[in-house]
Amino acid sequence: MRSINPVEEQQRITKVNINDVWPLDWQGTNNEYFRMPDDVFFQEGPIHVRKHNRFAPMPLHLHNFIEMNYIYSGTCIQWINGQRILLEKGQVCLLDTEVLHSIEPMGENDILVNILMKPSIFTNALSRFSEKGILSHFMVNALSDSTNHNRYILFESQSHEHFHMFMQNMMCEAFEPQLYSQEMLYQYMMISMTELMRVFTYHTNQESHPEAKFNLVQILKYIEQNYRTCSLAELAGTFNYNVNYLGNLLKKKTGKTFIELIKTQRMLHAASLLANTNTSIEEIAHEVGYQSLGFFYRTFLENFNLTPAKYRKQQMKMS
């Protein structure tokens, strides 16, 4: 990782970026930025891992794939949509597609690893989480909103040792490929995204502290585990809140009322049972708290745009 490759050797002398990815499509009124090709990177599979070349600035550019920047060592300064972003060792910056960004020259101790992936990989990873329960569902929506709003998101993953272990394993598979390395890269990416969800969940919950130390993660987890019998009054009593205050705070933080959160959890659990068990639809309806099968059908259709039977059939085809 720290050895200086031929491109870096020239960049260290000239201080000028050397293009090692051809061809570049220069765009803009005065050709001020270029579009990076994607076919060069994804010839072996939908994930590509590479070390960023040091000692020269990376010009302003964009691309139609997702980019995850991992700071293995040192620091890195990126400009994203005109905003200066400092990345420190152990942090990750996730960039959406079509985002204009550049990278300032990096020193000998600054090691940046670029993990490039087709958008479908990122979408698949998030869809796996959103089906787990209202906590994961909320976090996926929050992550998507953050990415869509800023077109990037910075994960403060410095102290998450498991994540760094996954990143190192991924780099080993990429830089010293073996049999089934692409499959291993995919699996490590899924695990790494899971760990980043933990990072994002933790820091999102920390941001809630100004609201009377509102522990959103624990409250959503409690609803997940007790949604069949839980009432707002019980929830408020468990976490020592006024009922009306808690109801308003849940709406503010999640965009959903308590009743809507209960319904969402019922639907997510029903979808999971339909996809992963042979339990009858009537039994599933009762399992998630619906006495009326017709009402369950209507509610499920409103949420998934499919009947329970068609949803189960679709999931069977995908598995």
N, C-alpha and C positions, 0 to 999 in steps of 0.2 A: 504493500500500500504506500509506503513512504519512499520507495525507490523512484528515481526520476526517469520517466520514459523519454523517448526521442522528441516527441512533441513538446513536452515540458522543458527539455533542455534548450530547444530553440526559443521557446517563449521566455525563458529566464534571461536569455541574451538580448532578444529584440524587444521584449515587453509588449509584443503584438500578438493578438490571438491568431492561431493557426487552425484553419478549418480541417478537421479530420473526418467530417461527415459531408459527403457530397451527394447531390448538388444542393446549394442553398438558393431559395427563392426570395430575392430581395424585394421588399414591398414598401408602400408609403409614398407620400408625395415626393420626397427626396431620397428614396431608398434608405430610410433611417432605421429600418428593422428588417429582419428576414424570417421566413417561415421554415422551420426545421422539418425535414422529411421524416416520415415514420417507417417507411418500408425498409430502411437501412437497419433499424433497431429490432424489428419483430420477425426476422427471418426464421428464428429458431422457436419462437413461441410468443405469447402475449405479454411477457414480462422480460425486461432487459435491465441489467445492472451494469453500471460503468463508473469508473472513478473520474471525477472532474479534473481536467488539466489545469495545473496551477500556473502562477507567475504572470498571467496576462488577463485583461478583462474579457469577459464573455459579453459580446455586443447584445443589444436589445433584440429579442426574438420572441416568437410564440410557436405553438404547435397544437395539434389536435389529439394529443394523448395526455393522460394524467401523469404528473411528475411528483415523486416523493424525494425530497432532499434530506439526507441524513448526515449530520456532522459527526464524523468518526473521530476527528481530532481538531483542536484549535477553534477558529471562528470563521464565519463567512458573512459578508455583507451583500445582500441582494436588493435590487430595486424592483418592486412589483407594483405595476400601475402607478409609477411615480412616487411610491412610498419606500423609504429606506427601512429595511428589515435586517436586524442583526441576529444571526443564528449562532448559538454557542454549542460546545461539545455535548453530544447526547440529545440535542433537540432535532425535531423533524418539522419540515415545512411541506405541506401538501398543496400542490398547485393544480387548479382546475385547467381545463382545456382553454385555448384561445386567450391566454393571459400574457400580456407584454411584460417581460422581465429581463433583467441583466444581472451579471455577477461581477463584483469588483475583483481585482487581482488578489490571489490568495498566496500566502507565504508557504515556506517549506513544511511547516508544522500543521498547516491547515489542510485537512483531508475531507473533501466533500464527496459523498457517494450519491449518484443519481440513480434512482429506481424508477424506471419508466414502465407504464402499464397502459394497456388499452382500456378505454372507459368502461367496457363491459366487466372487467375484473373488479373495479371499484364498486360498480353497481351491484354485482353479485355479492360482494362482501357485505355491503350495507343491508341488502335485502335479507340476508341470513339473520342479522341482528334484529331487524324491525319486527320479526315474527315471534320473538321470544317472550315479550311481555310489554307492559306499558312503560317500564323504565327504559328498556332498550329501544322501544319505539320512539319515546320522547328524545333520547340521546341521538338516534339516527336523524330525526328531523332537525334537531338543534345543530348537528354537525353539517347537514346538508344546507341549512339556512346560512350558517357561518361561511361555508365555502361559496355559496351562490352570492352572498352579499359582498364579501371581500375578494372573492375569487381565489383565496388561499386561506390556510389556517395553520397556525404555529402550535405545535404540541410541545409542552414543557416536560419532556420525557427523560430528563437528565438522570433522575434517581430511580428509574424503573429498570432494574438489572435484567429482568427476563426479556424485556424488549431488546436490549443491547445484545443479549445472547442470540436471539432470533436473527437480528441483523447480521451478526458475524457469521452465523451458519449460512445465511442467504448469500453473503459475499463469497464464502468458500465454495458454494455450489456454482456461483457465477464465474469466478475467476479461475477455478480449477474444476471444470465440468467433468462429470462422470456419467455413467449410465443413469438415465431418468432424472437428470439435473433439472430439466424444465418442470417436471412434475413436482420435484422437491421445492423449486422456487415458488410454484403456485401455492403449495401447502404452507410454506413459511410466510408467504404474503398474507394468507388468511389468518394465520396465528398472529402475525405482527399487527394486522388491522384490529384483531380482538384486543390485543394489549393496548393499542392506541385508543380504543374505545374506553378502556379502563382509565387511561390518562385523561381523556376528555371528560369522562364522567366525574372523576375526582375534582378536576379544576372547575368544572361547571358548578358542582356542589359548593366548592369553596367560595365562588362568586355570590352565593346566596346568603352568606353570613350577614351582610348589612341589614337584611330583612329579619331582624330579631333571631339571628342564627338559624334561619329556616333550613332544615335538613331535607331538601327535596328528594335526594336519592333514597334515603331511608323511608320517607313517606310513600313514595311510589312503590318501593319494594314491599312495604306493608300492604298496600292495596292489592298488589299482585298476589300475595299469599293469602289474603283474606277477603277477596272480592265477593265471594258467594254470600257472606254474612255481614260484611263490614258496612257500617253507616257513617255518615259524616260526623255525627255526634260521638260515635265510638272512636273514630280516627282523631278527632280533636282532643278527646280525653286522654288517649294514649300518648299523644305528643304535647299535651299541656297547652293547647291553644283554645281561644274562643272560637266557637263554631262558625260564626259569620266571617270572622277574620281569616280563618283557615280556608274557607270556601273561596273567598275573594283572592287570597294569595295563590291558591292552586290555579285559579283561572288566569291570573296574571302571569304566572311562571310557565304554565303548560299550554295555555290557550284553550283549555277544556275545563268544564265544570266537573265537580266530583262525580255526578251521575254519568257524564260523558266518558270519564276515565274508567268507571266501572264497566260501561258498555264496551269500550275499546278492549279492555282486558278480557271480557267474555268472548268477544269476536276473535281475538288473537289466539286464545286457548282453544276455541272451537276449530279454528283453521289448523292449528297444530295437530289436534286429534284427527281431523279429516285426512291430513297429509301423512300421518305416521302410524295410524291404527286402523283396524277393521271395525271399530265400534260403529254401530248403526247411527244414522243421523238423528233419530229420535232420542237415543240414549245420550248422544252428545249434547243435544238441546237441553235435556234435563241436567246433565253434568255441569253445564256452564250457567245454569240458573233460570232457564226458560221453561215454563209449564205449558205454554202454547207453542206447538210445533209451527203453526202458521206464522206467528209473530217472529219466531226464530228465523224462518225462511226469509221473511221480508227484511229483517234487520241485517242478516248476512248478505243479502243481495245488495242492499244499500251501501254496505261497506266494501264489498269486493267485486261488485258488478257481475257476480256469478252466483248461481244457486249453489248450495252446499254440495250437491251431487256433481255438478260440473266442475267445481273447484277441486274436489277429490280426484276426479278423472284427469284434470289438467296436471295435478301434482304427481300422479302416477306416471304420466308420460315423461315428466321432467326428471324423475328419479332413475 
